[in-house]
Amino acid sequence: MKPMKEARQYMSKEKTPTLSVIAPLQDTLINGLKPIEGESAVIKEMKAAMSGDLQKRYIDLRATLHACSAMDPRFKSLPFLTENQRQEVYDGLIAEAQDQPMPSELSLWSVVEECTGTCNDSADDEGMASEEETVDDGVRFKEGESSQGQHPPPRNPKPSCPLAALLGGERYGGGAQPKTNTQENQAKEQMARYKEADLLEVKEDPLVWWKEHQYEYPLLSHLAKRYLCIPGTSVSSERVFSTAGDIVTAQRSALLPEHVDQIIFLNKNLKRM
């Protein structure tokens, strides 16, 4: 029963996300409770009872648990689901990301777009300069060669096309179509890059990973903050009640409720300040 004890100890932590661990942990425990040849009938019966009880848990919360695991870079591949189930989870997160307000922070990709626009502007300036130089060279060529009776080679006109004359307006004109950078496209693009990124090791902290990549995935980072902050157990709240019982004693029964709240807050967060 060592895996059960280790799972209970990990789910009692407060400084790391625990809700995203429930789905992969449940799948691991159920697989570990499969009967093995040579075991006694009592052990097999006990394993079957525990496995059946685990399979009945979290039925109504599976969508939230799977979404939370997908936003954890350690379990984003969702190996405990089928391909269709995984895609359904990713599509749900994309729809949720595109419906939320745009983040106010400047994302990495807007900086890239600004740099691209600046480069294009400079390229246009260079193109204008080269065009002016070409015109100047042509003028100089005409002026220098006119005394010798020579002329620049004639330019070959483009062949005319009746269809182009008929449909060559703005509606059917050529050229690349501008890409609409909607929030839906951004959410899909960020999810595609997030899925292709390397998995984070289980021993690493997903909160640190999201802090380092929040500007690379601005829409998904908001979802990660929303899901990963949910505790997987009620252990943390139970510890708060225990702390309150240690603070409000018979000798300190005259404390006002707001003062009790302040003391409990300092007790739980003083080390993080």
Backbone as CSV, one residue per row, in Angstrom:
resi,resn,N_x,N_y,N_z,CA_x,CA_y,CA_z,C_x,C_y,C_z
1,MET,0.815,-1.202,0.000,0.000,0.000,0.000,0.859,1.267,0.000
2,LYS,2.142,1.118,-0.330,3.028,2.274,-0.341,2.583,3.321,-1.356
3,PRO,2.148,2.948,-2.589,1.695,3.986,-3.535,0.546,4.817,-2.987
4,MET,-0.367,4.219,-2.252,-1.472,4.960,-1.671,-0.975,5.996,-0.659
5,LYS,-0.001,5.606,0.140,0.547,6.517,1.130,1.274,7.675,0.460
6,GLU,2.066,7.390,-0.561,2.781,8.449,-1.267,1.809,9.392,-1.986
7,ALA,0.745,8.833,-2.551,-0.258,9.680,-3.212,-0.940,10.593,-2.202
8,ARG,-1.251,10.077,-1.022,-1.900,10.891,0.009,-0.978,12.001,0.484
9,GLN,0.299,11.699,0.656,1.242,12.716,1.110,1.420,13.813,0.054
10,TYR,1.475,13.420,-1.213,1.650,14.443,-2.249,0.406,15.320,-2.367
11,MET,-0.773,14.720,-2.294,-1.997,15.500,-2.426,-2.233,16.418,-1.227
12,SER,-1.466,16.261,-0.161,-1.600,17.128,1.006,-0.722,18.365,0.916
13,LYS,0.048,18.515,-0.154,0.919,19.669,-0.290,0.109,20.924,-0.618
14,GLU,0.700,22.078,-0.302,0.028,23.349,-0.528,0.765,24.247,-1.518
15,LYS,2.054,24.038,-1.721,2.847,24.948,-2.542,2.946,24.524,-3.997
16,THR,2.410,23.372,-4.338,2.433,22.899,-5.718,1.016,22.549,-6.142
17,PRO,0.701,22.654,-7.452,-0.649,22.301,-7.918,-0.949,20.826,-7.656
18,THR,-2.162,20.563,-7.195,-2.564,19.193,-6.888,-3.758,18.731,-7.714
19,LEU,-4.593,19.649,-8.181,-5.765,19.229,-8.954,-5.365,18.588,-10.273
20,SER,-4.287,19.073,-10.886,-3.847,18.512,-12.168,-3.254,17.120,-12.024
21,VAL,-2.959,16.706,-10.792,-2.336,15.409,-10.554,-3.388,14.308,-10.377
22,ILE,-4.639,14.684,-10.110,-5.652,13.685,-9.747,-5.884,12.686,-10.879
23,ALA,-6.104,13.176,-12.104,-6.417,12.268,-13.222,-5.267,11.302,-13.520
24,PRO,-4.016,11.768,-13.699,-2.939,10.796,-13.942,-2.659,9.903,-12.749
25,LEU,-2.849,10.429,-11.543,-2.621,9.615,-10.349,-3.693,8.539,-10.225
26,GLN,-4.927,8.881,-10.526,-6.002,7.888,-10.490,-5.755,6.780,-11.497
27,ASP,-5.329,7.152,-12.713,-5.044,6.150,-13.734,-3.890,5.241,-13.312
28,THR,-2.856,5.811,-12.693,-1.709,5.008,-12.247,-2.101,4.043,-11.139
29,LEU,-2.917,4.504,-10.201,-3.325,3.631,-9.099,-4.218,2.497,-9.593
30,ILE,-5.113,2.802,-10.526,-5.995,1.748,-11.049,-5.193,0.698,-11.801
31,ASN,-4.226,1.150,-12.598,-3.372,0.183,-13.309,-2.517,-0.635,-12.350
32,GLY,-2.117,-0.026,-11.234,-1.318,-0.752,-10.253,-2.108,-1.747,-9.438
33,LEU,-3.436,-1.651,-9.494,-4.289,-2.572,-8.735,-4.777,-3.747,-9.568
34,LYS,-4.210,-3.915,-10.754,-4.598,-5.065,-11.571,-4.060,-6.345,-10.940
35,PRO,-4.813,-7.426,-11.011,-4.374,-8.683,-10.376,-3.110,-9.235,-11.030
36,ILE,-2.296,-9.863,-10.219,-1.051,-10.469,-10.670,-1.122,-11.966,-10.410
37,GLU,-0.543,-12.722,-11.318,-0.553,-14.177,-11.149,0.216,-14.575,-9.889
38,GLY,-0.334,-15.519,-9.180,0.297,-15.999,-7.969,-0.220,-15.353,-6.707
39,GLU,-1.027,-14.282,-6.816,-1.564,-13.639,-5.633,-2.714,-14.469,-5.049
40,SER,-2.927,-14.294,-3.777,-4.004,-15.021,-3.105,-5.354,-14.421,-3.482
41,ALA,-6.387,-15.174,-3.222,-7.735,-14.710,-3.551,-8.124,-13.476,-2.735
42,VAL,-7.614,-13.390,-1.496,-7.935,-12.240,-0.646,-7.325,-10.960,-1.228
43,ILE,-6.083,-11.041,-1.673,-5.419,-9.871,-2.261,-6.131,-9.436,-3.541
44,LYS,-6.493,-10.402,-4.369,-7.186,-10.057,-5.608,-8.542,-9.411,-5.325
45,GLU,-9.235,-9.921,-4.344,-10.544,-9.354,-3.999,-10.399,-7.940,-3.440
46,MET,-9.367,-7.733,-2.646,-9.136,-6.404,-2.075,-8.748,-5.412,-3.170
47,LYS,-7.909,-5.833,-4.104,-7.533,-4.959,-5.214,-8.734,-4.611,-6.083
48,ALA,-9.580,-5.583,-6.341,-10.762,-5.338,-7.163,-11.701,-4.342,-6.481
49,ALA,-11.839,-4.438,-5.171,-12.701,-3.503,-4.442,-12.130,-2.089,-4.482
50,MET,-10.826,-1.963,-4.287,-10.200,-0.639,-4.317,-10.243,-0.039,-5.722
51,SER,-9.991,-0.861,-6.733,-10.039,-0.369,-8.110,-11.446,0.069,-8.495
52,GLY,-12.447,-0.695,-8.083,-13.827,-0.313,-8.382,-14.224,0.981,-7.700
53,ASP,-13.744,1.188,-6.485,-14.050,2.426,-5.770,-13.373,3.626,-6.435
54,LEU,-12.136,3.451,-6.884,-11.431,4.551,-7.550,-12.076,4.927,-8.882
55,GLN,-12.573,3.937,-9.595,-13.186,4.216,-10.890,-14.493,4.991,-10.758
56,LYS,-15.146,4.914,-9.602,-16.394,5.646,-9.387,-16.152,7.093,-8.975
57,ARG,-14.937,7.428,-8.628,-14.637,8.773,-8.130,-14.513,9.778,-9.284
58,TYR,-14.860,11.025,-8.981,-14.648,12.177,-9.865,-15.361,12.049,-11.218
59,ILE,-16.477,11.332,-11.253,-17.187,11.176,-12.529,-17.714,12.523,-13.012
60,ASP,-18.254,13.323,-12.099,-18.821,14.614,-12.474,-17.750,15.684,-12.691
61,LEU,-16.536,15.417,-12.279,-15.466,16.419,-12.380,-14.416,16.046,-13.425
62,ARG,-14.685,15.052,-14.224,-13.659,14.591,-15.153,-13.277,15.661,-16.165
63,ALA,-14.238,16.434,-16.661,-13.921,17.479,-17.644,-12.969,18.508,-17.044
64,THR,-13.230,18.935,-15.817,-12.348,19.904,-15.156,-10.982,19.301,-14.858
65,LEU,-10.962,18.049,-14.404,-9.684,17.407,-14.091,-8.833,17.229,-15.339
66,HIS,-9.445,16.843,-16.455,-8.693,16.665,-17.689,-8.182,18.003,-18.227
67,ALA,-9.003,19.049,-18.124,-8.557,20.370,-18.568,-7.399,20.866,-17.708
68,CYS,-7.483,20.632,-16.399,-6.403,21.055,-15.501,-5.119,20.285,-15.795
69,SER,-5.226,18.990,-16.062,-4.034,18.201,-16.402,-3.440,18.654,-17.734
70,ALA,-4.297,19.057,-18.683,-3.788,19.538,-19.969,-3.043,20.846,-19.818
71,MET,-3.411,21.682,-18.851,-2.711,22.945,-18.620,-1.479,22.783,-17.752
72,ASP,-1.219,21.581,-17.292,0.006,21.290,-16.549,1.039,20.753,-17.540
73,PRO,2.162,21.443,-17.744,3.137,20.982,-18.748,3.746,19.621,-18.440
74,ARG,3.507,19.071,-17.276,3.990,17.734,-16.957,3.081,16.650,-17.516
75,PHE,1.771,16.935,-17.633,0.794,15.923,-18.035,-0.022,16.353,-19.253
76,LYS,0.456,17.344,-20.013,-0.334,17.909,-21.112,-0.590,16.898,-22.231
77,SER,0.213,15.827,-22.325,-0.016,14.830,-23.371,-1.229,13.946,-23.083
78,LEU,-1.721,13.954,-21.845,-2.913,13.194,-21.444,-2.842,11.744,-21.918
79,PRO,-1.841,10.985,-21.513,-1.710,9.597,-21.998,-2.793,8.667,-21.492
80,PHE,-3.551,9.076,-20.483,-4.602,8.226,-19.934,-5.917,8.366,-20.689
81,LEU,-5.938,9.174,-21.775,-7.139,9.359,-22.586,-6.896,8.846,-23.999
82,THR,-7.974,8.623,-24.716,-7.861,8.254,-26.127,-7.593,9.497,-26.967
83,GLU,-7.257,9.304,-28.223,-6.938,10.426,-29.095,-8.139,11.355,-29.244
84,ASN,-9.324,10.796,-29.419,-10.525,11.622,-29.555,-10.823,12.393,-28.269
85,GLN,-10.618,11.758,-27.129,-10.844,12.443,-25.857,-9.834,13.560,-25.642
86,ARG,-8.587,13.318,-26.023,-7.571,14.369,-25.897,-7.918,15.572,-26.757
87,GLN,-8.306,15.313,-28.011,-8.642,16.411,-28.902,-9.849,17.190,-28.394
88,GLU,-10.775,16.498,-27.774,-11.943,17.175,-27.210,-11.537,18.107,-26.068
89,VAL,-10.587,17.679,-25.258,-10.098,18.524,-24.168,-9.386,19.746,-24.727
90,TYR,-8.521,19.559,-25.722,-7.796,20.680,-26.309,-8.754,21.667,-26.980
91,ASP,-9.762,21.158,-27.678,-10.729,22.044,-28.334,-11.513,22.846,-27.297
92,GLY,-11.843,22.225,-26.181,-12.542,22.956,-25.127,-11.697,24.077,-24.542
93,LEU,-10.397,23.823,-24.374,-9.506,24.859,-23.855,-9.325,25.989,-24.869
94,ILE,-9.257,25.650,-26.151,-9.145,26.686,-27.185,-10.387,27.569,-27.180
95,ALA,-11.563,26.960,-27.096,-12.798,27.742,-27.049,-12.848,28.615,-25.807
96,GLU,-12.353,28.106,-24.697,-12.341,28.898,-23.469,-11.333,30.035,-23.548
97,ALA,-10.213,29.799,-24.213,-9.186,30.835,-24.331,-9.630,31.962,-25.256
98,GLN,-10.346,31.639,-26.321,-10.751,32.667,-27.270,-11.927,33.494,-26.761
99,ASP,-12.626,33.022,-25.739,-13.757,33.761,-25.190,-13.365,34.682,-24.054
100,GLN,-12.166,34.529,-23.515,-11.769,35.364,-22.401,-11.214,36.692,-22.903
101,PRO,-11.197,37.742,-22.065,-10.650,39.034,-22.483,-9.185,38.921,-22.852
102,MET,-8.795,39.723,-23.818,-7.407,39.718,-24.245,-6.517,40.170,-23.106
103,PRO,-5.375,39.507,-22.882,-4.456,39.940,-21.822,-3.870,41.294,-22.138
104,SER,-3.710,42.107,-21.099,-3.201,43.464,-21.293,-1.692,43.490,-21.485
105,GLU,-1.019,42.413,-21.060,0.438,42.403,-21.201,0.828,42.294,-22.676
106,LEU,1.958,42.872,-23.003,2.492,42.805,-24.352,3.117,41.444,-24.565
107,SER,2.579,40.696,-25.493,3.068,39.344,-25.726,4.307,39.374,-26.602
108,LEU,4.998,38.265,-26.595,6.218,38.136,-27.387,5.925,38.259,-28.866
109,TRP,4.755,37.764,-29.273,4.457,37.748,-30.701,4.082,39.121,-31.213
110,SER,3.521,39.999,-30.364,3.282,41.361,-30.812,4.590,42.101,-31.007
111,VAL,5.593,41.767,-30.167,6.909,42.372,-30.362,7.512,41.922,-31.686
112,VAL,7.332,40.624,-31.993,7.847,40.120,-33.259,7.160,40.801,-34.430
113,GLU,5.834,41.033,-34.311,5.120,41.693,-35.388,5.606,43.122,-35.563
114,GLU,5.882,43.810,-34.421,6.381,45.163,-34.521,7.746,45.186,-35.201
115,CYS,8.597,44.245,-34.822,9.907,44.181,-35.461,9.772,43.874,-36.944
116,THR,8.840,42.978,-37.278,8.628,42.651,-38.678,8.153,43.857,-39.456
117,GLY,7.229,44.634,-38.834,6.763,45.827,-39.509,7.863,46.846,-39.694
118,THR,8.733,46.983,-38.661,9.848,47.912,-38.789,10.794,47.484,-39.886
119,CYS,11.051,46.169,-39.959,11.936,45.673,-41.003,11.326,45.895,-42.380
120,ASN,9.994,45.689,-42.460,9.353,45.911,-43.750,9.418,47.372,-44.152
121,ASP,9.243,48.282,-43.147,9.333,49.694,-43.453,10.712,50.056,-43.961
122,SER,11.746,49.496,-43.294,13.100,49.791,-43.749,13.349,49.195,-45.112
123,ALA,12.766,47.989,-45.327,12.931,47.381,-46.644,12.250,48.215,-47.713
124,ASP,11.053,48.801,-47.369,10.371,49.655,-48.331,11.184,50.898,-48.613
125,ASP,11.816,51.443,-47.529,12.652,52.616,-47.745,13.809,52.287,-48.671
126,GLU,14.418,51.081,-48.429,15.527,50.708,-49.297,15.050,50.500,-50.718
127,GLY,13.839,49.907,-50.832,13.303,49.696,-52.166,13.044,50.999,-52.874
128,MET,12.528,52.013,-52.140,12.294,53.318,-52.740,13.607,53.962,-53.139
129,ALA,14.619,53.770,-52.244,15.905,54.351,-52.586,16.491,53.698,-53.825
130,SER,16.388,52.369,-53.916,16.937,51.688,-55.084,16.175,52.075,-56.337
131,GLU,14.843,52.307,-56.178,14.061,52.692,-57.346,14.470,54.080,-57.824
132,GLU,14.713,54.971,-56.832,15.148,56.305,-57.201,16.508,56.265,-57.896
133,GLU,17.390,55.394,-57.351,18.693,55.277,-57.991,18.555,54.742,-59.407
134,THR,17.607,53.797,-59.586,17.401,53.259,-60.937,16.902,54.331,-61.879
135,VAL,15.981,55.162,-61.359,15.487,56.254,-62.199,16.612,57.220,-62.529
136,ASP,17.431,57.543,-61.507,18.548,58.447,-61.765,19.521,57.853,-62.767
137,ASP,19.766,56.540,-62.634,20.674,55.899,-63.585,20.087,55.950,-64.985
138,GLY,18.772,55.747,-65.090,18.147,55.804,-66.408,18.246,57.188,-66.999
139,VAL,18.038,58.206,-66.164,18.163,59.577,-66.664,19.579,59.860,-67.108
140,ARG,20.540,59.413,-66.250,21.929,59.634,-66.620,22.271,58.881,-67.897
141,PHE,21.709,57.674,-68.047,21.986,56.888,-69.243,21.479,57.619,-70.472
142,LYS,20.253,58.169,-70.364,19.700,58.891,-71.504,20.518,60.132,-71.809
143,GLU,20.894,60.856,-70.747,21.647,62.070,-70.972,23.036,61.771,-71.525
144,GLY,23.679,60.725,-71.001,25.048,60.434,-71.437,25.098,59.816,-72.809
145,GLU,24.087,59.031,-73.180,24.125,58.302,-74.430,23.406,59.029,-75.562
146,SER,22.669,60.096,-75.230,21.946,60.778,-76.292,22.893,61.452,-77.271
147,SER,24.065,61.893,-76.768,25.014,62.544,-77.683,25.602,61.549,-78.657
148,GLN,25.627,60.269,-78.307,26.192,59.269,-79.193,25.122,58.594,-80.042
149,GLY,23.852,59.020,-79.855,22.793,58.465,-80.672,22.325,57.104,-80.249
150,GLN,22.633,56.668,-78.988,22.196,55.369,-78.506,21.048,55.557,-77.520
151,HIS,20.209,54.532,-77.385,19.048,54.589,-76.492,19.035,53.346,-75.619
152,PRO,18.451,53.420,-74.442,18.365,52.234,-73.571,17.502,51.174,-74.211
153,PRO,17.751,49.901,-73.928,16.961,48.829,-74.534,15.495,48.955,-74.142
154,PRO,14.561,48.751,-75.059,13.132,48.872,-74.735,12.690,47.761,-73.801
155,ARG,11.726,48.071,-72.964,11.189,47.098,-72.030,10.092,46.286,-72.700
156,ASN,10.094,44.982,-72.435,9.077,44.119,-73.015,7.773,44.278,-72.250
157,PRO,6.711,44.723,-72.891,5.440,44.867,-72.177,4.870,43.498,-71.813
158,LYS,4.146,43.437,-70.677,3.528,42.185,-70.254,2.385,41.827,-71.190
159,PRO,2.253,40.565,-71.536,1.160,40.166,-72.424,-0.182,40.408,-71.757
160,SER,-1.119,40.920,-72.522,-2.448,41.225,-72.002,-3.257,39.945,-71.893
161,CYS,-4.181,39.928,-70.929,-5.043,38.768,-70.699,-6.485,39.253,-70.647
162,PRO,-7.341,38.736,-71.492,-8.732,39.195,-71.455,-9.410,38.946,-70.115
163,LEU,-9.081,37.787,-69.476,-9.689,37.485,-68.198,-9.227,38.453,-67.113
164,ALA,-7.947,38.839,-67.201,-7.431,39.801,-66.239,-8.090,41.149,-66.417
165,ALA,-8.382,41.508,-67.681,-9.064,42.772,-67.925,-10.484,42.748,-67.385
166,LEU,-11.126,41.572,-67.429,-12.497,41.469,-66.956,-12.589,41.350,-65.445
167,LEU,-11.721,40.513,-64.865,-11.806,40.207,-63.437,-10.604,40.692,-62.657
168,GLY,-9.896,41.653,-63.153,-8.688,42.104,-62.475,-8.904,43.217,-61.504
169,GLY,-10.119,43.403,-61.037,-10.382,44.464,-60.085,-9.985,44.084,-58.675
170,GLU,-10.490,44.854,-57.714,-10.146,44.599,-56.315,-10.768,43.300,-55.809
171,ARG,-11.934,42.956,-56.349,-12.635,41.773,-55.844,-11.928,40.493,-56.217
172,TYR,-11.409,40.430,-57.449,-10.710,39.232,-57.918,-9.239,39.517,-58.194
173,GLY,-8.703,40.539,-57.595,-7.320,40.900,-57.859,-6.353,39.891,-57.293
174,GLY,-5.145,39.925,-57.812,-4.123,39.001,-57.329,-3.523,39.471,-56.025
175,GLY,-2.503,38.764,-55.583,-1.837,39.096,-54.341,-2.279,38.190,-53.215
176,ALA,-1.458,38.124,-52.207,-1.752,37.253,-51.062,-2.862,37.850,-50.216
177,GLN,-3.719,36.991,-49.704,-4.792,37.441,-48.843,-4.236,37.732,-47.451
178,PRO,-4.608,38.869,-46.874,-4.109,39.174,-45.529,-4.700,38.204,-44.506
179,LYS,-3.860,37.746,-43.589,-4.283,36.812,-42.560,-4.897,37.580,-41.394
180,THR,-6.083,37.176,-41.007,-6.759,37.813,-39.888,-6.239,37.211,-38.584
181,ASN,-5.628,38.060,-37.765,-5.032,37.606,-36.515,-6.078,37.719,-35.409
182,THR,-7.121,36.908,-35.501,-8.178,36.938,-34.503,-7.739,36.215,-33.244
183,GLN,-8.533,36.407,-32.180,-8.201,35.740,-30.923,-8.361,34.229,-31.045
184,GLU,-9.287,33.788,-31.893,-9.458,32.352,-32.119,-8.217,31.758,-32.769
185,ASN,-7.672,32.448,-33.784,-6.460,31.961,-34.439,-5.275,31.973,-33.482
186,GLN,-5.198,33.000,-32.639,-4.114,33.049,-31.660,-4.210,31.890,-30.675
187,ALA,-5.426,31.590,-30.223,-5.597,30.482,-29.273,-5.211,29.154,-29.913
188,LYS,-5.611,28.932,-31.165,-5.253,27.690,-31.851,-3.747,27.599,-32.060
189,GLU,-3.135,28.712,-32.446,-1.687,28.707,-32.709,-0.902,28.474,-31.423
190,GLN,-1.329,29.101,-30.323,-0.639,28.905,-29.049,-0.809,27.481,-28.533
191,MET,-1.995,26.911,-28.714,-2.208,25.537,-28.278,-1.367,24.565,-29.091
192,ALA,-1.237,24.817,-30.406,-0.421,23.939,-31.250,1.039,23.977,-30.800
193,ARG,1.556,25.154,-30.508,2.948,25.254,-30.058,3.130,24.684,-28.666
194,TYR,2.121,24.859,-27.814,2.194,24.327,-26.452,2.226,22.800,-26.462
195,LYS,1.453,22.169,-27.332,1.432,20.708,-27.431,2.746,20.172,-27.981
196,GLU,3.395,20.927,-28.872,4.645,20.466,-29.465,5.849,20.677,-28.551
197,ALA,5.717,21.510,-27.541,6.831,21.762,-26.621,7.136,20.503,-25.808
198,ASP,8.363,20.431,-25.327,8.789,19.272,-24.549,8.022,19.190,-23.227
199,LEU,7.787,17.959,-22.804,7.123,17.743,-21.524,8.043,18.156,-20.380
200,LEU,7.439,18.718,-19.347,8.188,19.072,-18.157,8.343,17.834,-17.276
201,GLU,9.492,17.690,-16.666,9.707,16.555,-15.779,8.759,16.632,-14.579
202,VAL,8.372,15.467,-14.096,7.388,15.403,-13.015,7.907,16.092,-11.757
203,LYS,9.196,16.054,-11.533,9.756,16.662,-10.321,9.825,18.181,-10.397
204,GLU,9.639,18.762,-11.574,9.716,20.210,-11.738,8.400,20.873,-11.336
205,ASP,8.473,22.192,-11.112,7.303,22.961,-10.681,6.628,23.575,-11.906
206,PRO,5.370,23.224,-12.201,4.700,23.799,-13.371,4.441,25.290,-13.241
207,LEU,4.318,25.802,-12.023,4.095,27.241,-11.843,5.313,28.036,-12.291
208,VAL,6.485,27.521,-12.008,7.711,28.191,-12.474,7.787,28.164,-13.991
209,TRP,7.390,27.046,-14.597,7.405,26.933,-16.061,6.470,27.951,-16.693
210,TRP,5.282,28.101,-16.168,4.334,29.061,-16.725,4.793,30.497,-16.493
211,LYS,5.473,30.747,-15.408,6.001,32.090,-15.175,7.049,32.455,-16.219
212,GLU,7.834,31.461,-16.640,8.867,31.707,-17.643,8.297,31.771,-19.066
213,HIS,7.125,31.182,-19.310,6.555,31.113,-20.654,5.227,31.858,-20.775
214,GLN,4.922,32.737,-19.832,3.625,33.404,-19.863,3.503,34.368,-21.041
215,TYR,4.600,34.948,-21.498,4.532,35.860,-22.639,4.567,35.106,-23.962
216,GLU,4.993,33.870,-23.928,4.985,33.056,-25.141,3.598,32.479,-25.415
217,TYR,2.850,32.205,-24.337,1.483,31.703,-24.468,0.564,32.585,-23.615
218,PRO,0.315,33.822,-24.020,-0.444,34.736,-23.143,-1.869,34.290,-22.869
219,LEU,-2.553,33.744,-23.870,-3.928,33.298,-23.654,-3.984,32.046,-22.789
220,LEU,-3.099,31.106,-23.055,-3.098,29.860,-22.280,-2.602,30.074,-20.857
221,SER,-1.730,31.051,-20.657,-1.218,31.287,-19.307,-2.328,31.735,-18.366
222,HIS,-3.312,32.472,-18.904,-4.452,32.864,-18.069,-5.278,31.649,-17.677
223,LEU,-5.435,30.707,-18.594,-6.142,29.477,-18.250,-5.363,28.672,-17.216
224,ALA,-4.045,28.651,-17.347,-3.227,27.912,-16.384,-3.371,28.498,-14.981
225,LYS,-3.403,29.822,-14.882,-3.595,30.445,-13.568,-4.962,30.102,-13.001
226,ARG,-5.961,30.002,-13.871,-7.315,29.719,-13.412,-7.458,28.282,-12.922
227,TYR,-6.796,27.341,-13.591,-6.965,25.930,-13.243,-5.981,25.454,-12.177
228,LEU,-4.723,25.842,-12.298,-3.702,25.287,-11.412,-3.776,25.828,-9.996
229,CYS,-4.546,26.889,-9.779,-4.660,27.423,-8.421,-5.691,26.666,-7.591
230,ILE,-6.452,25.754,-8.216,-7.498,25.021,-7.489,-6.852,23.888,-6.695
231,PRO,-7.057,23.833,-5.389,-6.481,22.717,-4.615,-7.216,21.418,-4.897
232,GLY,-6.492,20.330,-4.888,-7.083,19.033,-5.163,-7.732,18.387,-3.957
233,THR,-7.443,18.875,-2.756,-8.023,18.326,-1.530,-8.415,19.480,-0.612
234,SER,-9.060,19.136,0.482,-9.447,20.136,1.487,-8.447,20.201,2.637
235,VAL,-7.265,19.660,2.417,-6.258,19.619,3.492,-5.848,21.025,3.900
236,SER,-5.665,21.911,2.922,-5.204,23.266,3.233,-6.226,24.015,4.087
237,SER,-7.509,23.869,3.761,-8.534,24.549,4.567,-8.622,23.946,5.964
238,GLU,-8.437,22.633,6.065,-8.445,22.002,7.380,-7.277,22.498,8.229
239,ARG,-6.152,22.749,7.591,-5.004,23.267,8.336,-5.260,24.684,8.825
240,VAL,-6.024,25.452,8.064,-6.369,26.806,8.503,-7.217,26.752,9.770
241,PHE,-8.175,25.834,9.806,-9.002,25.693,11.014,-8.135,25.261,12.204
242,SER,-7.177,24.396,11.953,-6.294,23.976,13.050,-5.463,25.148,13.547
243,THR,-4.975,25.981,12.613,-4.210,27.160,13.016,-5.065,28.137,13.794
244,ALA,-6.324,28.306,13.355,-7.224,29.203,14.088,-7.474,28.691,15.493
245,GLY,-7.570,27.362,15.655,-7.756,26.805,16.998,-6.565,27.041,17.890
246,ASP,-5.367,27.080,17.312,-4.170,27.358,18.113,-4.055,28.831,18.477
247,ILE,-4.630,29.701,17.662,-4.521,31.142,17.911,-5.575,31.621,18.897
248,VAL,-6.826,31.245,18.657,-7.923,31.693,19.520,-8.019,30.730,20.708
249,THR,-7.344,31.050,21.757,-7.361,30.242,22.978,-8.201,30.944,24.032
250,ALA,-8.292,30.331,25.212,-9.067,30.929,26.300,-8.449,32.247,26.761
251,GLN,-7.123,32.341,26.670,-6.455,33.569,27.078,-6.591,34.677,26.027
252,ARG,-7.009,34.313,24.794,-7.119,35.319,23.727,-8.530,35.307,23.135
253,SER,-9.497,35.036,23.948,-10.880,34.951,23.474,-11.479,36.308,23.149
254,ALA,-10.817,37.393,23.534,-11.352,38.733,23.281,-10.899,39.294,21.933
255,LEU,-10.184,38.519,21.152,-9.729,39.002,19.841,-10.917,39.243,18.927
256,LEU,-10.864,40.351,18.204,-11.907,40.651,17.233,-11.770,39.747,16.012
257,PRO,-12.869,39.463,15.305,-12.780,38.577,14.138,-11.811,39.067,13.072
258,GLU,-11.777,40.392,12.833,-10.852,40.893,11.810,-9.400,40.726,12.229
259,HIS,-9.138,40.813,13.552,-7.777,40.599,14.042,-7.380,39.127,13.924
260,VAL,-8.340,38.239,14.149,-8.066,36.809,13.966,-7.727,36.511,12.511
261,ASP,-8.476,37.112,11.593,-8.193,36.919,10.165,-6.805,37.418,9.802
262,GLN,-6.406,38.563,10.362,-5.084,39.117,10.060,-3.973,38.226,10.617
263,ILE,-4.160,37.702,11.829,-3.137,36.851,12.435,-2.999,35.545,11.651
264,ILE,-4.125,34.948,11.241,-4.069,33.710,10.465,-3.409,33.955,9.115
265,PHE,-3.726,35.088,8.487,-3.112,35.412,7.196,-1.601,35.559,7.345
266,LEU,-1.155,36.249,8.373,0.282,36.417,8.587,0.943,35.080,8.899
267,ASN,0.257,34.243,9.668,0.822,32.941,10.014,1.034,32.075,8.782
268,LYS,0.124,32.153,7.803,0.202,31.314,6.621,1.086,31.915,5.520
269,ASN,1.296,33.226,5.543,1.990,33.857,4.406,3.238,34.625,4.803
270,LEU,3.592,34.636,6.076,4.737,35.428,6.511,6.031,34.945,5.856
271,LYS,6.163,33.617,5.658,7.376,33.082,5.064,7.497,33.444,3.591
272,ARG,6.388,33.755,2.934,6.415,34.076,1.513,6.583,35.564,1.251
273,MET,6.495,36.388,2.305,6.618,37.835,2.129,8.070,38.258,2.098
